[in-house]
Each structure stands twice: as C-alpha cells, then as structure tokens.
Amino acid sequence: MESLCQILGVEFDPALLQPYDGRRMTDGVRPGAQMAGDFKFYLRRKIDPAAATKWQKYHTVNFLCETSEQMAQALGYTLPAETEAPLKLEHLAADAPQPLSFAQQRLWFLDQLEPDSPFYNIPAAVRLSGPLQITAVQQSLNEIVRRHEVLRTNFQTVDGKARLSIAPERQIPLPVIDLTDLPPEEQEAEVQRRAAAVAQRPFNLTEGPLLRVVILKLAETEHVFLLTMHHIISDGWSVGVFIREMAALYEAFTQGRPSPLSDLPIQYGDYAAWQRQWLEGERREKQLAYWKKQLAGIPPLLELPTDRPRPSVQTHDGAIHWFHLPPKLTNALKELSRQENVTLYATLLTAFQTLLYRYTAQEDICVGTPVAGRNRAELEDLIGFFVNTLVMRGDLSGEPAFREL
C-alpha cells in the first residue's frame, strides 16, 4: 500500500489498510441512498489528473497477468474488450457548418408532415409571489437567450433539407396581461384558459423565436410566469435549466450585480456535430444491427379493450393521470427490488407490462421510456433537445412468474 501511495503521489495512512474499521467505506450507504445526478459524471470529473497520469505510466497493459487471464477464461469469464479513447466534445469554429442533431432532424421531418402543429410544444408555468421587477425579468430572459444559441436558432428548408439559421442576438417579447380586475374565482379559470392558449399556439420553425414567455398579473405581488418552448430546441431537463438560470439572474439583476453564471464552454450545436461524428461508420452499423435485432417481429399495435374504437386519424387527445402509492406499498416495492437486485423502476415497469398483458393477452409487450441522453458532464447545463425514447420489450410467453420477468 505504501508503494502504491508513492506511485500515486498521495500520503500514506495506516487506516488505508483497514477500510472497514469504523464503517468508513460504508458511511452514508443505506437503503435508498444514491448519488445526486448521473454517476457517470462523477467518474469523469472527480479523478485527480496527476494521479491518473502516474497510474498510466506504471500500468500500460492489462492488469491481469498471463496466469490470471488463463484462470479467468477457465472459469468462464471473458476479458474486457479494448476501449477506444472517447471522442472529445469541443467548441466548433465560427465558420464551421453546424448540423442538426439526430433528434432535431427527426422533429423537423415530423414538422414537414404536420406543419403548424402544437404537439411538440413544451409548456411550463411558475407562480411568483412578491414584488416583481419586469425590467429585471426582461434582462434575465435576454441574457439566457444570449447564453444559449439554440434559443436563437431557426430551421430553414434548402433543397428539401433542413439548415440551421442562428441569429447573432434576439430579443424575446415579454407581454404582461393584467387580470387584477377579475374576482379570485374567475381569475383562476382565466389563468388556466390563457395558459392553455399560450401552450397550444404553434411555432413556425423557420421564423421568430421558438420560445415565448407571458406574465399574468394577478395582484401587485402575485404573478404567473408562462414559458413555452418548441421541443426541437428543448426538453424537460432544459426547462429546469431555464428556470434555474432565470432565478439566479433575476436575483443578481434586481440587486444591481452582473450575471453570476459562468460562460458555457460548448453550445448545443457543438454537441450535434460531436454526435454526428461519433455515430458514423462501424459504430453506427453496430447500433443499427443491435436495434434491428432487438425490435425484430415487434407487434404493430397493443390491442387494449378500449371503450370506443381507435380513430382512423390520430387526434393526439390524451391526459395525464397522477396518483400516489401509499407508503406501506412503496416500501414493500423497494424491498422487493432490493431482494431481486433491480431498481425500483425495473419493478414498476414489470408490473406495468404485466398489467398490459392481463388486459390484452399479448405476450410481447413493448413500452417506450424516455432517457435524458446527457451522459457527459458538459451537457448538464445546456438547453437543447437531448432526450430520447428507448423501447423496453417484455417477453411474457410461457407464463413466467413475476420474479422471472
């Protein structure tokens, strides 16, 4: 251990030889404990570069010696495949062509099929209590748009293909609608009506900003902040980034201080270019082959016994149903998950697929689940369209027990 510490350039402590003494290695580890955010960020950011460099100097080949490798293979273990160096995500040169990301390409195509559609609007509403300085709100809004060039982006069609158009600057209108004359019971209904109208108004991808903000004034110290962005420049995570930056900027500007936010090292366009470069050639073919295999023979439809026939043309009418599980049931689900060494998500997904099987008697159940798509630390603070949907396919043939699923 002392030799290892010398190699890594860290101070040796005898306590390193007794890692479990006093529960040092297990401090903070308890049922339900987890790291905030995606743990892969920490793997990339928390390594001391000096220690990593020294480690590479002394270990330039596989850790296993020949005898250990032979023993591992005899026991049925496979050696780890050679890993290639990760493709660096860098800021593009000012004159470099900026492609659409694959997700943006997909939404642009759908917009060509159904233009002027509100189906991909992402709305958010925040109730604000206390005095509101509209000038500081406008200043904060403009600063966010300056920071994130994706909020200054439009999508032109040239020779049947999408092309980005990024404005050097953009001022976002900030209308304030006064509802103070309405009695309280009518106010709430009017807020709901106006919020729905703002959220359902379509965007034109070729013109103007692809976000809008409206403030509803209920009283001198009571307002509702309505934000709507098109999905082609945003996602659910991005709404959180927007609101977080808005709060930080507003607090600073109302106190006469400059922006407390550091400049972004990369923009969404840099990510799109990186994604295009990363997913090409052999890697793309492997990904396509994998998903073609995984989705081969997928059922075209889930035949739920609905109370009315499926319309011939999709209407996009729908709703969200919120409900709470009682604490006793929640704890039981968590305990079952621990017993089976799976996440709570996996347990709930299995229960949902089992429920769908019960109603349809179909043995091949496919459920779409969103994933953040932000598996690099540089993407945490960006506004943009990163989210993706994965198909979780469940095989319920042969009457498997729930624990087998």
C-alpha positions as CSV (number, residue, x, y, z in Angstrom):
1,M,0.0,0.0,0.0
2,E,2.9,2.4,0.8
3,S,4.4,1.7,-2.6
4,L,1.0,2.4,-4.3
5,C,0.7,5.7,-2.4
6,Q,4.2,6.7,-3.6
7,I,3.2,5.9,-7.2
8,L,0.0,8.0,-6.9
9,G,1.7,10.7,-5.1
10,V,-0.6,10.6,-2.1
11,E,0.2,10.5,1.7
12,F,0.1,7.0,3.2
13,D,-2.1,6.5,6.2
14,P,-2.2,3.2,8.2
15,A,-6.0,3.5,8.2
16,L,-6.0,2.6,4.5
17,L,-5.1,-0.9,5.5
18,Q,-8.3,-1.2,7.5
19,P,-11.0,0.2,5.2
20,Y,-14.0,-1.3,7.1
21,D,-12.8,-0.3,10.5
22,G,-15.3,2.3,11.9
23,R,-17.5,1.8,8.7
24,R,-15.5,4.4,6.8
25,M,-16.2,2.7,3.4
26,T,-19.9,2.4,4.2
27,D,-20.6,5.8,5.7
28,G,-23.7,7.2,4.1
29,V,-24.6,3.9,2.4
30,R,-28.1,2.8,3.4
31,P,-31.2,1.5,1.6
32,G,-32.4,4.1,-0.9
33,A,-29.2,6.2,-0.8
34,Q,-27.9,7.3,-4.2
35,M,-25.7,9.8,-5.8
36,A,-27.4,13.0,-7.0
37,G,-27.4,13.0,-10.7
38,D,-25.9,10.7,-13.2
39,F,-23.0,8.8,-11.5
40,K,-21.1,8.7,-14.9
41,F,-20.5,12.5,-14.5
42,Y,-18.6,11.9,-11.3
43,L,-16.5,9.1,-12.9
44,R,-15.3,11.6,-15.5
45,R,-14.9,14.7,-13.2
46,K,-13.5,13.5,-9.9
47,I,-10.3,11.9,-11.0
48,D,-7.1,13.7,-10.0
49,P,-5.3,14.2,-13.3
50,A,-1.9,13.9,-11.7
51,A,-2.8,10.5,-10.1
52,A,-4.3,9.3,-13.4
53,T,-1.2,10.2,-15.3
54,K,1.1,8.4,-12.8
55,W,-1.2,5.3,-12.9
56,Q,-1.0,5.2,-16.7
57,K,2.8,5.4,-16.5
58,Y,3.1,2.3,-14.4
59,H,0.2,0.3,-15.9
60,T,0.4,0.4,-19.7
61,V,-1.0,-3.1,-20.2
62,N,-3.9,-5.3,-18.9
63,F,-3.9,-5.6,-15.1
64,L,-4.2,-9.4,-15.3
65,C,-1.0,-11.4,-15.8
66,E,-1.0,-14.3,-18.2
67,T,-1.7,-16.9,-15.4
68,S,-4.7,-14.8,-14.1
69,E,-6.1,-14.4,-17.6
70,Q,-5.9,-18.2,-18.2
71,M,-7.7,-18.8,-14.9
72,A,-10.4,-16.2,-15.7
73,Q,-11.0,-17.8,-19.0
74,A,-11.2,-21.3,-17.5
75,L,-13.8,-20.0,-15.1
76,G,-15.9,-18.7,-17.9
77,Y,-15.1,-15.0,-17.6
78,T,-14.4,-13.0,-20.8
79,L,-11.7,-10.4,-21.0
80,P,-12.8,-6.8,-21.3
81,A,-12.8,-5.5,-24.9
82,E,-10.4,-2.9,-25.8
83,T,-11.9,0.5,-25.2
84,E,-11.3,3.4,-27.6
85,A,-10.5,6.9,-26.5
86,P,-13.7,8.9,-26.1
87,L,-14.3,11.5,-28.9
88,K,-13.6,14.9,-27.5
89,L,-16.6,17.3,-27.4
90,E,-15.2,20.7,-28.5
91,H,-16.4,24.1,-29.5
92,L,-16.9,24.5,-33.2
93,A,-15.1,27.2,-35.2
94,A,-17.2,30.2,-36.0
95,D,-17.2,29.3,-39.8
96,A,-17.8,25.6,-39.3
97,P,-21.0,24.1,-40.7
98,Q,-23.5,23.3,-37.9
99,P,-25.6,20.2,-38.5
100,L,-28.9,19.3,-36.8
101,S,-28.7,16.6,-34.2
102,F,-30.5,13.4,-35.0
103,A,-33.3,14.3,-32.6
104,Q,-33.7,17.7,-34.3
105,Q,-33.7,16.0,-37.7
106,R,-36.5,13.7,-36.6
107,L,-38.7,16.6,-35.3
108,W,-38.0,18.7,-38.4
109,F,-39.2,15.9,-40.5
110,L,-42.4,15.5,-38.5
111,D,-43.0,19.2,-38.7
112,Q,-42.8,18.9,-42.5
113,L,-45.6,16.3,-42.3
114,E,-47.8,18.3,-39.9
115,P,-46.8,22.0,-40.0
116,D,-48.2,24.5,-37.6
117,S,-48.8,21.8,-35.0
118,P,-48.6,22.4,-31.2
119,F,-47.9,18.7,-30.5
120,Y,-44.3,19.3,-29.7
121,N,-44.7,22.4,-27.5
122,I,-43.2,22.1,-24.0
123,P,-45.1,24.4,-21.6
124,A,-44.2,25.3,-18.0
125,A,-45.9,27.6,-15.5
126,V,-44.4,29.1,-12.4
127,R,-46.3,31.1,-9.8
128,L,-44.4,34.1,-8.4
129,S,-45.1,35.7,-5.1
130,G,-43.7,39.0,-4.0
131,P,-42.9,42.3,-5.9
132,L,-41.9,41.6,-9.5
133,Q,-39.5,43.9,-11.4
134,I,-40.5,43.4,-15.1
135,T,-37.3,45.1,-16.3
136,A,-35.1,42.6,-14.4
137,V,-37.2,39.7,-15.8
138,Q,-36.7,41.0,-19.4
139,Q,-33.0,41.5,-18.7
140,S,-32.7,37.9,-17.4
141,L,-34.6,36.5,-20.3
142,N,-32.4,38.2,-22.8
143,E,-29.3,37.0,-21.0
144,I,-30.5,33.4,-21.2
145,V,-31.1,33.7,-24.9
146,R,-27.6,35.2,-25.3
147,R,-26.0,32.4,-23.4
148,H,-27.8,29.5,-25.3
149,E,-27.5,29.9,-29.0
150,V,-30.0,27.1,-29.6
151,L,-32.7,29.6,-28.3
152,R,-31.7,31.9,-31.3
153,T,-31.9,29.1,-33.8
154,N,-34.4,28.6,-36.6
155,F,-34.7,25.9,-39.2
156,Q,-34.8,26.7,-42.9
157,T,-35.5,24.3,-45.8
158,V,-32.9,24.4,-48.6
159,D,-33.3,22.0,-51.5
160,G,-35.6,19.8,-49.3
161,K,-33.1,19.6,-46.4
162,A,-33.0,21.3,-43.1
163,R,-30.5,24.1,-42.5
164,L,-29.8,25.9,-39.2
165,S,-30.1,29.7,-39.0
166,I,-28.6,31.2,-35.8
167,A,-29.3,34.8,-35.1
168,P,-26.4,36.8,-33.5
169,E,-28.9,38.2,-31.0
170,R,-32.6,38.0,-30.3
171,Q,-35.0,40.0,-28.1
172,I,-37.9,38.0,-26.7
173,P,-41.2,39.8,-26.3
174,L,-42.5,39.9,-22.7
175,P,-46.2,40.7,-22.6
176,V,-47.8,41.3,-19.2
177,I,-51.5,40.6,-19.1
178,D,-53.3,42.3,-16.2
179,L,-56.0,40.1,-14.6
180,T,-56.3,42.2,-11.4
181,D,-59.8,43.4,-12.2
182,L,-61.2,39.8,-12.1
183,P,-62.6,38.3,-8.9
184,P,-60.5,35.5,-7.4
185,E,-62.8,32.7,-8.6
186,E,-62.7,34.0,-12.2
187,Q,-59.0,34.7,-12.1
188,E,-58.1,31.1,-11.7
189,A,-60.2,30.0,-14.6
190,E,-58.8,32.7,-16.7
191,V,-55.2,31.7,-15.8
192,Q,-56.0,28.1,-16.9
193,R,-57.5,29.3,-20.1
194,R,-54.7,31.6,-21.1
195,A,-52.0,29.1,-20.1
196,A,-53.6,26.5,-22.3
197,A,-53.9,29.0,-25.2
198,V,-50.2,30.0,-24.9
199,A,-49.1,26.4,-24.7
200,Q,-51.2,25.3,-27.7
201,R,-50.2,28.1,-30.0
202,P,-47.9,26.6,-32.7
203,F,-44.4,27.7,-33.6
204,N,-43.1,28.3,-37.1
205,L,-39.7,26.7,-37.2
206,T,-38.5,29.0,-40.0
207,E,-39.4,32.3,-38.3
208,G,-39.1,34.1,-35.0
209,P,-38.1,32.8,-31.6
210,L,-39.0,29.2,-30.8
211,L,-39.9,30.1,-27.3
212,R,-42.4,32.5,-25.8
213,V,-42.9,34.0,-22.4
214,V,-46.1,35.6,-20.9
215,I,-46.6,37.0,-17.5
216,L,-50.1,37.0,-16.0
217,K,-50.5,39.7,-13.3
218,L,-53.0,38.6,-10.6
219,A,-52.1,41.2,-8.0
220,E,-49.2,43.6,-7.2
221,T,-47.3,40.8,-5.5
222,E,-48.8,37.8,-7.4
223,H,-47.9,36.7,-10.9
224,V,-47.8,33.6,-13.1
225,F,-44.8,33.1,-15.4
226,L,-45.7,31.1,-18.5
227,L,-42.9,29.6,-20.6
228,T,-43.4,27.6,-23.8
229,M,-40.5,26.2,-25.9
230,H,-40.6,24.0,-29.0
231,H,-39.2,20.5,-28.4
232,I,-36.7,20.9,-31.3
233,I,-34.7,23.3,-29.1
234,S,-35.6,22.0,-25.6
235,D,-36.7,19.1,-23.4
236,G,-37.9,18.6,-19.9
237,W,-34.4,18.8,-18.4
238,S,-33.9,22.1,-20.3
239,V,-36.9,23.6,-18.6
240,G,-35.2,23.1,-15.3
241,V,-32.0,24.7,-16.6
242,F,-34.0,27.7,-17.9
243,I,-35.9,28.2,-14.6
244,R,-32.7,27.8,-12.5
245,E,-30.8,30.3,-14.6
246,M,-33.8,32.7,-14.6
247,A,-33.9,32.7,-10.8
248,A,-30.1,33.3,-10.4
249,L,-30.1,36.1,-13.0
250,Y,-33.2,37.8,-11.7
251,E,-31.7,37.9,-8.1
252,A,-28.5,39.4,-9.4
253,F,-30.0,42.0,-11.7
254,T,-32.5,43.2,-9.1
255,Q,-29.5,43.9,-6.8
256,G,-27.5,45.7,-9.5
257,R,-25.0,42.8,-9.8
258,P,-23.7,41.3,-13.0
259,S,-24.6,37.8,-14.1
260,P,-23.3,35.2,-11.7
261,L,-23.4,32.5,-14.4
262,S,-20.1,31.4,-16.0
263,D,-19.9,31.3,-19.8
264,L,-20.8,28.0,-21.4
265,P,-17.8,26.1,-22.7
266,I,-19.9,24.5,-25.5
267,Q,-23.2,25.0,-27.2
268,Y,-25.9,22.6,-28.4
269,G,-24.5,22.9,-32.0
270,D,-21.2,21.5,-30.8
271,Y,-23.0,18.5,-29.3
272,A,-24.9,18.0,-32.6
273,A,-21.6,18.0,-34.5
274,W,-20.0,15.6,-32.0
275,Q,-23.0,13.3,-32.1
276,R,-22.8,13.1,-35.9
277,Q,-19.1,12.4,-35.8
278,W,-19.4,9.8,-33.0
279,L,-22.2,7.8,-34.6
280,E,-20.8,7.1,-38.0
281,G,-19.1,4.2,-39.8
282,E,-18.7,0.9,-37.9
283,R,-20.3,2.2,-34.7
284,R,-23.4,3.3,-36.4
285,E,-23.7,-0.1,-38.2
286,K,-23.3,-1.9,-34.9
287,Q,-26.0,0.2,-33.3
288,L,-28.4,-0.3,-36.2
289,A,-27.8,-4.1,-36.2
290,Y,-28.4,-4.3,-32.4
291,W,-31.7,-2.4,-32.6
292,K,-32.9,-4.2,-35.7
293,K,-32.3,-7.5,-33.8
294,Q,-34.0,-6.2,-30.6
295,L,-37.1,-4.9,-32.4
296,A,-37.5,-7.8,-34.9
297,G,-41.0,-9.0,-35.1
298,I,-42.3,-6.3,-32.8
299,P,-46.1,-6.2,-32.6
300,P,-47.7,-3.4,-34.7
301,L,-50.3,-2.5,-32.1
302,L,-51.3,-3.0,-28.4
303,E,-54.8,-4.2,-28.6
304,L,-56.3,-2.7,-25.4
305,P,-60.0,-3.3,-24.9
306,T,-60.9,0.4,-25.1
307,D,-64.4,1.7,-24.6
308,R,-64.5,3.3,-28.0
309,P,-62.9,2.5,-31.4
310,R,-59.5,3.8,-32.3
311,P,-59.9,6.8,-34.7
312,S,-58.6,6.4,-38.2
313,V,-56.6,9.6,-37.9
314,Q,-54.6,10.3,-34.8
315,T,-56.0,13.1,-32.7
316,H,-53.3,13.4,-30.0
317,D,-56.1,13.8,-27.5
318,G,-55.0,12.5,-24.1
319,A,-54.4,13.2,-20.5
320,I,-52.1,12.6,-17.6
321,H,-53.3,10.7,-14.6
322,W,-51.4,11.4,-11.3
323,F,-51.7,9.2,-8.3
324,H,-49.8,8.4,-5.1
325,L,-48.9,5.0,-3.8
326,P,-49.3,4.6,0.0
327,P,-46.0,4.5,2.0
328,K,-46.6,0.9,3.0
329,L,-46.9,-0.3,-0.6
330,T,-43.9,1.9,-1.7
331,N,-41.7,0.4,1.0
332,A,-42.8,-3.1,0.0
333,L,-41.9,-2.4,-3.6
334,K,-38.5,-1.1,-2.6
335,E,-37.8,-4.1,-0.5
336,L,-38.8,-6.4,-3.4
337,S,-36.5,-4.5,-5.7
338,R,-33.6,-5.0,-3.2
339,Q,-34.3,-8.7,-2.9
340,E,-34.2,-9.1,-6.7
341,N,-31.2,-6.8,-7.2
342,V,-33.1,-4.5,-9.5
343,T,-34.1,-0.8,-9.4
344,L,-37.5,0.4,-8.4
345,Y,-38.0,1.5,-12.0
346,A,-37.5,-2.1,-13.2
347,T,-40.0,-3.4,-10.7
348,L,-42.6,-0.9,-11.7
349,L,-42.0,-1.4,-15.4
350,T,-42.5,-5.2,-14.9
351,A,-45.8,-4.5,-13.0
352,F,-47.0,-2.3,-15.8
353,Q,-46.1,-4.7,-18.5
354,T,-47.9,-7.5,-16.5
355,L,-51.0,-5.3,-16.3
356,L,-50.9,-4.7,-20.1
357,Y,-50.6,-8.5,-20.6
358,R,-53.6,-9.0,-18.4
359,Y,-55.8,-6.7,-20.4
360,T,-54.5,-7.7,-23.9
361,A,-53.4,-11.3,-23.5
362,Q,-50.4,-10.3,-25.8
363,E,-47.2,-11.9,-24.8
364,D,-44.9,-9.4,-26.5
365,I,-45.3,-6.1,-24.6
366,C,-43.3,-3.0,-25.7
367,V,-43.2,0.1,-23.5
368,G,-41.4,3.4,-24.5
369,T,-39.4,5.1,-21.8
370,P,-37.6,8.4,-22.0
371,V,-33.9,8.7,-21.2
372,A,-32.2,12.0,-20.6
373,G,-29.4,11.5,-23.2
374,R,-27.0,13.6,-21.1
375,N,-24.3,11.1,-20.4
376,R,-21.4,13.7,-20.5
377,A,-20.7,16.3,-17.8
378,E,-20.5,19.1,-20.4
379,L,-24.2,18.6,-21.3
380,E,-25.6,19.1,-17.8
381,D,-26.1,22.9,-18.1
382,L,-27.2,23.2,-21.7
383,I,-30.6,23.9,-23.0
384,G,-31.4,21.7,-26.0
385,F,-33.1,18.5,-27.3
386,F,-31.2,15.6,-25.8
387,V,-33.9,13.3,-24.6
388,N,-34.5,10.1,-26.4
389,T,-37.0,7.2,-26.1
390,L,-36.0,3.6,-25.6
391,V,-38.2,0.5,-26.3
392,M,-38.4,-1.7,-23.2
393,R,-39.6,-5.1,-24.6
394,G,-41.0,-7.7,-22.3
395,D,-41.4,-11.4,-23.1
396,L,-44.4,-12.8,-21.2
397,S,-44.6,-16.1,-23.1
398,G,-44.7,-19.3,-21.2
399,E,-46.5,-17.9,-18.2
400,P,-43.3,-16.7,-16.3
401,A,-43.5,-15.8,-12.6
402,F,-43.3,-12.1,-11.8
403,R,-39.8,-12.5,-10.3
404,E,-38.6,-14.1,-13.6
405,L,-39.8,-11.1,-15.5
